[in-house]
């Protein structure tokens, strides 16, 4: 009985610590690769079409991506999209964000809807995701900001909203003449 318990305890100890099961060795080989720390974007003003004489200010778009370590990547990543309306108008719009991994391989496209927001209100959405390192704001989406939006229930084109943009991802770097890649 004691032998069985001792064997069970030893097997559990070896299963819990792979370095012991492998007879020790170099723990550095098993360490995960370091990840680059993102600076993100804070308080970036995104202007509407320059043809508008009076843009509507006070709308903030915040995109925050976070992960839980220790579980598979897809299950551990969440993206929170929050829109705050500090303007004097009821607004509704969406924009598109394209995301990329650390090797600048495309991961996906995110639609960032505001829903209809009266003055002084905010809206938030939570999505599952693949952890992204970079992003690109698609300003050419035909049905979204800055092309169209709703202001006080009326469709406006071009959209007069000036967005203040926050994200904890970096913009995809521009290609350099040295690497010659197109992004």
C-alpha positions as CSV (number, residue, x, y, z in Angstrom):
1,X,0.0,0.0,0.0
2,X,2.8,2.4,1.0
3,X,4.7,1.5,-2.2
4,X,1.6,2.3,-4.3
5,X,1.2,5.7,-2.6
6,X,4.9,6.5,-3.0
7,X,4.8,5.6,-6.7
8,X,1.7,7.7,-7.2
9,X,3.2,10.7,-5.4
10,X,6.4,10.4,-7.5
11,X,4.5,10.2,-10.8
12,X,2.5,13.2,-9.9
13,X,5.6,15.2,-9.0
14,X,7.3,14.2,-12.3
15,X,4.2,15.1,-14.3
16,X,3.9,18.5,-12.6
17,X,7.6,19.4,-13.2
18,X,8.8,18.5,-16.7
19,X,12.4,19.6,-15.9
20,X,12.6,16.9,-13.1
21,X,11.1,14.3,-15.5
22,X,13.7,15.1,-18.1
23,X,16.5,14.7,-15.5
24,X,17.1,18.5,-15.0
25,X,18.8,20.2,-17.9
26,X,18.6,23.7,-19.2
27,X,15.3,25.5,-18.2
28,X,16.1,28.4,-20.6
29,X,15.4,26.1,-23.6
30,X,11.8,25.6,-22.4
31,X,11.2,29.3,-21.7
32,X,8.6,31.0,-24.0
33,X,10.0,33.7,-26.4
34,X,9.8,37.3,-25.1
35,X,7.0,39.4,-26.5
36,X,7.4,43.0,-27.7
37,X,5.7,45.5,-25.5
38,X,3.2,47.6,-27.3
39,X,3.2,51.4,-26.8
40,X,-0.3,51.6,-28.1
41,X,-2.1,54.8,-29.2
42,X,-3.5,57.4,-26.8
43,X,-5.6,60.5,-27.5
44,X,-5.0,60.4,-31.3
45,X,-7.4,62.8,-33.1
46,X,-9.0,61.3,-36.2
47,X,-10.5,64.1,-38.3
48,X,-13.4,63.8,-40.6
49,X,-13.3,64.9,-44.2
50,X,-11.5,68.3,-44.6
51,X,-14.5,69.5,-46.5
52,X,-16.5,69.9,-43.3
53,X,-16.3,73.3,-41.7
54,X,-17.6,72.3,-38.2
55,X,-16.8,68.7,-37.0
56,X,-18.6,67.3,-34.1
57,X,-16.1,66.7,-31.3
58,X,-16.3,64.7,-28.1
59,X,-16.6,61.1,-29.4
60,X,-14.0,58.7,-28.1
61,X,-13.3,55.2,-29.5
62,X,-11.3,52.9,-27.2
63,X,-10.1,49.4,-28.2
64,X,-8.4,47.4,-25.5
65,X,-7.1,43.9,-26.0
66,X,-6.1,41.7,-23.1
67,X,-5.3,38.0,-22.5
68,X,-5.3,35.5,-19.7
69,X,-2.0,33.5,-19.6
70,X,-2.0,29.7,-19.3
71,X,-4.8,28.8,-21.7
72,X,-4.9,28.4,-25.5
73,X,-4.5,31.7,-27.3
74,X,-7.9,32.0,-28.9
75,X,-9.7,31.2,-25.6
76,X,-7.5,33.6,-23.6
77,X,-7.8,36.8,-25.7
78,X,-10.6,39.4,-25.3
79,X,-11.1,42.7,-27.1
80,X,-13.2,45.4,-25.5
81,X,-14.5,48.1,-27.8
82,X,-15.9,51.2,-26.0
83,X,-17.4,54.3,-27.5
84,X,-18.1,57.4,-25.4
85,X,-20.3,60.2,-26.6
86,X,-19.5,63.6,-24.9
87,X,-21.0,65.6,-27.8
88,X,-24.3,67.3,-27.8
89,X,-25.7,65.0,-30.5
90,X,-27.1,61.4,-30.7
91,X,-24.6,59.5,-32.8
92,X,-24.2,56.1,-34.5
93,X,-21.3,54.9,-36.6
94,X,-18.9,52.1,-37.1
95,X,-15.3,51.8,-38.2
96,X,-13.1,48.9,-39.3
97,X,-9.8,47.8,-37.6
98,X,-7.6,45.2,-39.3
99,X,-5.3,43.3,-36.9
100,X,-1.9,41.6,-37.4
101,X,0.4,39.3,-35.3
102,X,4.0,40.0,-34.4
103,X,5.2,38.8,-37.8
104,X,2.7,41.2,-39.4
105,X,0.5,38.4,-40.7
106,X,-3.2,39.4,-40.9
107,X,-5.4,38.0,-38.2
108,X,-8.8,39.5,-38.8
109,X,-11.0,42.6,-39.3
110,X,-13.0,44.1,-36.5
111,X,-16.1,46.2,-36.9
112,X,-16.3,48.7,-34.0
113,X,-20.0,49.6,-33.8
114,X,-21.1,52.4,-31.5
115,X,-24.8,51.6,-31.5
116,X,-27.0,54.6,-31.1
117,X,-25.6,56.8,-28.3
118,X,-27.3,59.8,-26.9
119,X,-25.2,62.7,-25.4
120,X,-23.3,61.7,-22.3
121,X,-23.7,57.9,-22.8
122,X,-21.3,55.2,-23.7
123,X,-21.5,51.7,-25.2
124,X,-19.2,48.7,-24.8
125,X,-18.8,45.3,-26.6
126,X,-16.7,42.3,-25.6
127,X,-15.3,39.9,-28.2
128,X,-13.1,36.8,-28.3
129,X,-10.0,37.3,-30.5
130,X,-6.5,36.2,-31.5
131,X,-3.9,38.2,-29.7
132,X,-2.8,41.0,-32.1
133,X,0.4,43.1,-32.0
134,X,-0.5,45.6,-34.7
135,X,-3.5,47.3,-36.3
136,X,-4.6,49.4,-39.2
137,X,-7.6,51.7,-39.2
138,X,-9.5,51.2,-42.4
139,X,-10.7,54.7,-43.3
140,X,-12.1,53.7,-46.6
141,X,-15.0,51.4,-45.5
142,X,-17.9,52.6,-47.6
143,X,-20.6,52.3,-45.0
144,X,-18.6,53.4,-41.9
145,X,-16.7,56.4,-40.5
146,X,-15.6,58.7,-42.0
147,X,-17.8,58.1,-45.0
148,X,-21.2,57.8,-43.3
149,X,-22.8,57.9,-39.8
150,X,-26.0,58.9,-38.1
151,X,-26.2,62.3,-36.3
152,X,-29.5,62.9,-34.5
153,X,-31.2,60.2,-36.6
154,X,-30.1,61.7,-39.9
155,X,-27.6,59.9,-42.2
156,X,-24.6,62.2,-42.8
157,X,-22.1,61.7,-45.6
158,X,-19.3,62.5,-45.1
159,X,-19.6,61.9,-41.4
160,X,-18.8,65.0,-39.3
161,X,-17.5,63.1,-36.2
162,X,-14.0,63.8,-35.0
163,X,-12.9,60.7,-33.1
164,X,-10.4,60.6,-30.3
165,X,-8.8,57.1,-30.7
166,X,-7.2,55.0,-27.9
167,X,-5.9,51.5,-28.4
168,X,-3.3,49.3,-26.7
169,X,-2.0,48.0,-30.0
170,X,0.5,49.8,-32.3
171,X,-0.2,50.8,-35.8
172,X,1.4,48.5,-38.4
173,X,4.8,50.0,-39.2
174,X,5.2,51.5,-42.7
175,X,7.6,49.4,-44.9
176,X,11.1,50.7,-45.2
177,X,13.1,51.0,-48.4
178,X,15.5,48.4,-47.0
179,X,12.9,45.6,-46.5
180,X,10.8,46.4,-49.6
181,X,7.8,44.7,-48.1
182,X,4.3,46.1,-48.7
183,X,1.9,46.0,-45.8
